[in-house]
Amino acid sequence: MKDIRAESLDSLIDYFEGNGEKKFRAKQVWEWLWVKSAKTFDEMSNLSKASREKLKEDFTINAIEIDNSQVSNDGTIKSAFRLHDNHLIEGVLIPADDRMTACVSSQVGCSLSCKFCATGYMKRERNLDAGEIYDQVVAIRSQAEENYQQPLSNIVFMGMGEPLLNYKNMMNGIDRITSEDGLHMSPKRITVSTAGIAKMITKLADDQVKFNLALSLHAADDHKRDTIMPINETNTLDALMKALRYFYEKTENRITFEYILFYDFNDSIEDAEKLLRYARKVPCRINIIEYNPISEASFSKADPQTIDRFAAHLIKGGIHTSVRRSRGKDIDAACGQLANRSKVE
């Protein structure tokens, strides 16, 4: 049975008119699905019982459910979401003094095999659809309101999967999150993070997206990046920079480079200088990220003095640089740690 959230508003209008109903019924259902976030047809109280029963016969709503949640010592909340086909994904609420951020997934597993990321050691089972992306945001928004009495302010596509390998569903999900007849969140508050797929970055530019783009860089020379991110073998740093500059020309959105510091691998001043030279080619900011060790990999995190020295070199070189301290490490909710370890069989 088809998920009704895969239908366009026009197709719902055709459906209702084909069943002898008025056009406005479709708009009522649309509002229940995307503004009020209804998970069942029974919630649609301004429809007749006969209409609701007919919808149940013809459609389903493949809503996600929270399987379990864990709360970190720092207040971060990680949730395992169970999908209609029993797969699990994870999403995270990251609370801070000035923002409430939802970190959402775009795929079940991942196909890119980045050597430092727990999700990269999982099999990619399938893409998430737009409704499943939307549902994560709704669930994490509720957690922010219930636990912190604060509205959700930001969304980052930095959970499980590579968003640009699920392009259509990601874009449709963001449309439902940002549209006036959806959650009506500002696209400026959304960041899509990619491991680096040049042709899809170019497509984002051509589509003139309003949201922010972050590139998981982690090394500013091809040899090192090949070692930790196999995607770089077919999407070199030069190819990525060409796409990033095109993206900036089309959207005027400054790029964010994410750079995890690994002990004795990419944390020297020479590495910082290479990053500086690369970053200067496009308007950008750099987020230095603490590494969060995983059992599958042998990397270690750089020591605090090295992190500060590395960041200082970038700042002295004129690039806006922030050091992101990890949140939720104690519940495997931090960057690179999402791998359904919280799931209950």
URHU-V502608 format. One record per residue. N is the residue number from 0. RES is the residue in one letter. SS is DSSP state (2 for helix, 1 for strand, 0 for the rest). NEAR is the number of other C-alpha atoms within 8 Angstrom. D_FIRST is the distance of its C-alpha to the first C-alpha in Angstrom with 1 decimal. Layout:
n:res:ss:near:d_first
N:RES:SS:NEAR:D_FIRST
N:RES:SS:NEAR:D_FIRST
This chain:
n:res:ss:near:d_first
0:M:0:5:0.0
1:K:1:7:3.8
2:D:1:10:6.6
3:I:2:8:9.0
4:R:2:8:11.8
5:A:2:8:11.3
6:E:0:8:12.4
7:S:0:7:16.2
8:L:2:9:18.3
9:D:2:6:19.3
10:S:2:8:15.9
11:L:2:10:15.3
12:I:2:13:18.8
13:D:2:8:18.0
14:Y:2:8:15.0
15:F:2:13:17.4
16:E:2:10:20.3
17:G:2:7:18.5
18:N:0:6:18.0
19:G:0:6:21.6
20:E:0:8:21.4
21:K:0:8:23.7
22:K:0:9:23.0
23:F:2:7:23.8
24:R:2:11:20.8
25:A:2:12:18.7
26:K:2:10:21.4
27:Q:2:9:21.3
28:V:2:9:17.6
29:W:2:10:18.3
30:E:2:11:21.3
31:W:2:11:19.5
32:L:2:11:17.0
33:W:2:12:19.7
34:V:0:10:23.1
35:K:0:7:22.5
36:S:0:9:19.8
37:A:0:10:17.9
38:K:0:9:15.6
39:T:0:7:14.5
40:F:2:9:14.4
41:D:2:6:17.4
42:E:2:7:19.4
43:M:0:11:19.4
44:S:0:6:22.6
45:N:0:5:23.7
46:L:0:8:20.9
47:S:0:7:21.6
48:K:2:6:20.1
49:A:2:6:18.8
50:S:2:8:17.1
51:R:2:12:15.5
52:E:2:8:14.4
53:K:2:8:12.9
54:L:2:10:11.0
55:K:2:9:9.6
56:E:2:6:8.7
57:D:2:8:6.9
58:F:1:10:5.7
59:T:1:10:6.3
60:I:0:9:9.5
61:N:0:10:10.0
62:A:0:10:13.7
63:I:0:11:16.4
64:E:1:7:19.0
65:I:1:10:22.7
66:D:1:10:23.5
67:N:1:10:27.2
68:S:1:10:29.7
69:Q:1:9:33.2
70:V:1:9:36.0
71:S:0:12:38.7
72:N:0:7:42.4
73:D:0:6:42.2
74:G:0:9:39.4
75:T:0:14:36.6
76:I:1:13:33.3
77:K:1:15:30.9
78:S:1:12:27.5
79:A:1:15:25.1
80:F:1:14:21.5
81:R:1:12:18.9
82:L:0:13:15.5
83:H:0:8:12.1
84:D:0:4:12.9
85:N:0:6:16.4
86:H:0:8:18.3
87:L:1:11:21.0
88:I:1:14:22.5
89:E:1:15:25.6
90:G:1:15:26.8
91:V:1:14:30.3
92:L:1:14:32.1
93:I:1:12:35.6
94:P:1:10:38.0
95:A:0:6:41.3
96:D:0:4:44.0
97:D:0:4:43.0
98:R:0:9:39.2
99:M:1:14:36.0
100:T:1:12:33.9
101:A:1:15:30.3
102:C:1:13:29.9
103:V:0:16:26.2
104:S:0:14:24.5
105:S:0:15:22.7
106:Q:1:16:21.7
107:V:1:15:21.2
108:G:0:15:24.8
109:C:0:16:26.8
110:S:0:10:28.2
111:L:0:9:31.5
112:S:0:11:33.6
113:C:0:10:36.0
114:K:0:9:38.7
115:F:0:11:39.2
116:C:0:11:35.6
117:A:0:12:33.8
118:T:2:14:30.4
119:G:2:14:31.9
120:Y:2:11:32.5
121:M:0:10:28.8
122:K:0:8:26.5
123:R:0:10:24.0
124:E:0:8:20.6
125:R:1:7:18.4
126:N:1:8:18.4
127:L:0:11:17.2
128:D:0:9:15.1
129:A:2:14:16.8
130:G:2:11:15.3
131:E:2:12:16.4
132:I:2:14:19.8
133:Y:2:12:20.1
134:D:2:11:19.3
135:Q:2:12:22.2
136:V:2:11:24.6
137:V:2:9:23.7
138:A:2:9:24.3
139:I:2:13:27.5
140:R:2:11:28.7
141:S:2:8:28.6
142:Q:2:10:30.5
143:A:2:15:33.1
144:E:2:11:33.6
145:E:2:7:33.7
146:N:2:6:35.9
147:Y:2:7:38.1
148:Q:0:7:37.9
149:Q:0:7:37.3
150:P:0:8:34.6
151:L:0:12:32.7
152:S:0:8:34.8
153:N:1:10:33.6
154:I:1:12:30.6
155:V:1:13:31.2
156:F:1:13:28.8
157:M:0:10:30.8
158:G:0:13:28.5
159:M:0:16:26.8
160:G:0:13:26.2
161:E:0:14:27.6
162:P:2:13:26.2
163:L:2:10:27.4
164:L:2:5:25.5
165:N:2:12:22.3
166:Y:2:9:23.8
167:K:2:6:21.2
168:N:2:10:19.0
169:M:2:14:22.2
170:M:2:9:23.5
171:N:2:9:20.5
172:G:2:13:20.6
173:I:2:11:24.4
174:D:2:9:24.0
175:R:2:14:21.9
176:I:2:11:24.5
177:T:2:12:27.5
178:S:0:10:26.6
179:E:0:6:28.3
180:D:0:9:25.0
181:G:0:12:23.8
182:L:0:11:25.9
183:H:0:10:28.9
184:M:0:8:30.4
185:S:0:7:33.0
186:P:2:10:32.1
187:K:2:8:35.6
188:R:2:11:34.6
189:I:1:12:31.9
190:T:1:12:33.0
191:V:1:12:31.0
192:S:1:13:32.8
193:T:1:12:32.7
194:A:0:10:34.5
195:G:0:12:35.6
196:I:0:11:33.8
197:A:2:11:36.3
198:K:2:7:34.3
199:M:2:9:31.4
200:I:2:13:34.1
201:T:2:12:35.5
202:K:2:8:32.1
203:L:2:10:32.0
204:A:2:13:35.4
205:D:2:8:34.5
206:D:0:6:31.7
207:Q:0:8:34.4
208:V:0:7:32.4
209:K:0:8:33.9
210:F:0:11:33.1
211:N:1:13:35.4
212:L:1:12:35.4
213:A:1:12:36.7
214:L:1:12:37.7
215:S:1:11:38.0
216:L:0:11:41.4
217:H:0:10:43.3
218:A:0:11:45.9
219:A:0:12:47.8
220:D:0:8:48.9
221:D:2:11:46.8
222:H:2:6:48.3
223:K:2:10:47.4
224:R:2:14:43.9
225:D:2:11:43.2
226:T:2:7:44.2
227:I:2:9:41.6
228:M:0:12:38.9
229:P:2:11:38.2
230:I:2:11:36.3
231:N:2:12:39.8
232:E:2:8:40.9
233:T:0:5:38.8
234:N:0:11:38.9
235:T:0:9:42.6
236:L:2:10:44.2
237:D:2:6:45.7
238:A:2:9:42.4
239:L:2:12:40.8
240:M:2:10:43.7
241:K:2:8:43.6
242:A:2:12:39.9
243:L:2:13:40.7
244:R:2:10:43.7
245:Y:2:10:41.6
246:F:2:15:39.0
247:Y:2:14:41.8
248:E:2:7:43.4
249:K:2:9:40.2
250:T:2:10:39.1
251:E:0:7:42.3
252:N:0:10:40.4
253:R:0:11:42.5
254:I:1:14:41.1
255:T:1:11:41.0
256:F:1:13:42.0
257:E:1:13:41.0
258:Y:1:12:43.6
259:I:1:9:43.5
260:L:1:15:47.1
261:F:1:12:47.5
262:Y:0:11:50.9
263:D:0:7:53.2
264:F:0:7:50.6
265:N:0:11:50.0
266:D:0:14:52.1
267:S:0:10:55.5
268:I:2:9:57.2
269:E:2:6:57.0
270:D:2:11:53.2
271:A:2:12:53.4
272:E:2:10:55.5
273:K:2:10:53.1
274:L:2:10:50.3
275:L:2:11:52.5
276:R:2:8:53.3
277:Y:2:8:49.6
278:A:2:11:48.5
279:R:0:9:51.3
280:K:0:8:49.8
281:V:0:11:47.1
282:P:0:9:47.1
283:C:1:12:45.5
284:R:1:11:45.7
285:I:1:12:45.6
286:N:1:12:44.0
287:I:1:14:45.8
288:I:1:12:43.5
289:E:1:12:44.8
290:Y:0:12:43.4
291:N:0:11:41.5
292:P:0:11:42.3
293:I:0:10:39.7
294:S:0:5:40.4
295:E:0:6:39.2
296:A:0:8:41.7
297:S:0:7:45.5
298:F:0:8:45.8
299:S:0:8:47.8
300:K:1:11:47.8
301:A:0:13:50.8
302:D:0:7:53.4
303:P:2:6:53.7
304:Q:2:6:56.9
305:T:2:10:55.4
306:I:2:13:52.3
307:D:2:8:54.7
308:R:2:9:57.0
309:F:2:12:54.1
310:A:2:12:52.8
311:A:2:8:56.4
312:H:2:11:56.9
313:L:2:14:53.9
314:I:2:10:55.0
315:K:2:7:58.5
316:G:0:7:57.1
317:G:0:6:55.6
318:I:0:13:51.9
319:H:1:9:50.2
320:T:1:11:49.2
321:S:1:8:47.6
322:V:1:10:47.4
323:R:1:8:44.2
324:R:0:6:44.8
325:S:0:11:42.0
326:R:0:9:40.1
327:G:0:15:38.3
328:K:2:10:40.0
329:D:2:7:40.5
330:I:2:11:36.8
331:D:0:9:35.8
332:A:0:14:34.3
333:A:0:12:36.7
334:C:0:9:36.3
335:G:0:9:35.3
336:Q:0:13:34.7
337:L:0:14:30.9
338:A:0:10:29.8
339:N:0:9:27.9
340:R:0:6:31.2
341:S:0:9:30.5
342:K:0:9:27.5
343:V:0:5:28.0
344:E:0:2:26.9
